Amino acid sequence: MAGEAASPARALRCWIESRRVCLELADQRLVSFPASKYPLLSNAPQAALEKVQLRLDGLALRWEELDEDIWVEDAVRGFFPKPGAILSAS
């Protein structure tokens, strides 16, 4: 319908393959991105990287041990942090 926003991407499943974060989406797409796109994931040990969890009904990814959260929609659209960007909670 005209004027209606598309629903955000929602993951049904997430796993790690060769340091890539792989997602199976509710719309049946399979997408992946390199962990190196996110500073906290880039140098994470493989065991910590594999502890990814789906949160918020598949709208977000969470790595508790690494204190990293990623919106599935951002990853699907390729909205990655800029290299060298420092994030702060002000």
C-alpha positions as MATLAB code, in Angstrom:
seq = 'MAGEAASPARALRCWIESRRVCLELADQRLVSFPASKYPLLSNAPQAALEKVQLRLDGLALRWEELDEDIWVEDAVRGFFPKPGAILSAS';
ca = [
       0.000    0.000    0.000;
       1.184    3.471   -0.789;
       2.637    5.383    2.144;
       3.069    2.284    4.327;
       6.513    1.664    5.742;
       7.986   -1.772    5.201;
       8.380   -3.932    8.280;
      11.931   -4.063    9.625;
      13.980   -7.150    8.869;
      13.460   -9.892   11.457;
      15.786  -12.845   11.950;
      14.514  -16.341   12.668;
      17.973  -17.796   13.167;
      21.551  -16.592   13.547;
      24.859  -18.471   13.433;
      28.554  -17.893   12.765;
      30.436  -19.357    9.775;
      34.087  -18.510    9.155;
      33.816  -15.268   11.196;
      30.714  -14.209    9.267;
      27.443  -13.561   11.054;
      24.733  -15.418    9.128;
      21.030  -14.664    9.369;
      17.932  -16.464    8.171;
      15.249  -13.801    7.854;
      11.492  -14.119    8.274;
      11.045  -13.270    4.576;
      13.163  -16.352    3.699;
      16.311  -14.426    2.725;
      19.700  -15.595    3.933;
      22.193  -12.787    4.545;
      25.597  -12.575    6.154;
      28.194   -9.977    7.033;
      31.784  -10.169    8.259;
      32.222   -9.817   12.008;
      35.071   -7.437   11.182;
      32.473   -4.761   10.276;
      31.906   -4.207   14.022;
      34.846   -3.206   16.246;
      33.742   -5.270   19.247;
      33.244   -8.377   17.106;
      36.338   -7.921   14.969;
      38.865   -9.181   17.494;
      36.530  -11.310   19.589;
      37.572  -14.902   20.243;
      35.651  -17.390   18.106;
      33.977  -18.912   21.183;
      32.621  -15.505   22.244;
      31.507  -14.678   18.697;
      29.462  -17.876   18.552;
      27.438  -16.874   21.630;
      25.145  -14.615   19.607;
      21.491  -14.473   20.655;
      18.392  -13.186   18.915;
      16.540  -10.550   20.925;
      13.380   -8.457   20.562;
      11.544  -11.089   18.515;
      14.399  -11.321   16.005;
      14.898   -7.581   15.488;
      18.259   -7.467   17.274;
      21.407   -9.519   17.809;
      23.095   -9.602   21.230;
      26.511  -10.758   22.386;
      26.234  -10.588   26.178;
      29.873  -11.462   26.843;
      31.066   -8.772   24.401;
      28.369   -6.214   25.357;
      27.437   -5.763   21.694;
      23.975   -5.190   20.235;
      23.183   -4.895   16.528;
      19.858   -4.142   14.874;
      19.125   -6.795   12.246;
      17.761   -4.107    9.901;
      21.041   -2.157   10.056;
      23.084   -5.255    9.249;
      20.784   -6.242    6.373;
      20.998   -2.737    4.868;
      24.777   -2.583    5.328;
      24.662    0.243    7.880;
      27.926   -0.588    9.629;
      29.937    1.641   11.991;
      32.427    3.840   10.218;
      36.051    2.693   10.671;
      37.688    4.558   13.533;
      34.359    5.890   14.821;
      34.182    6.123   18.573;
      30.772    5.563   20.064;
      29.964    7.233   23.342;
      26.926    7.374   25.551;
      26.551   11.070   26.305;
];
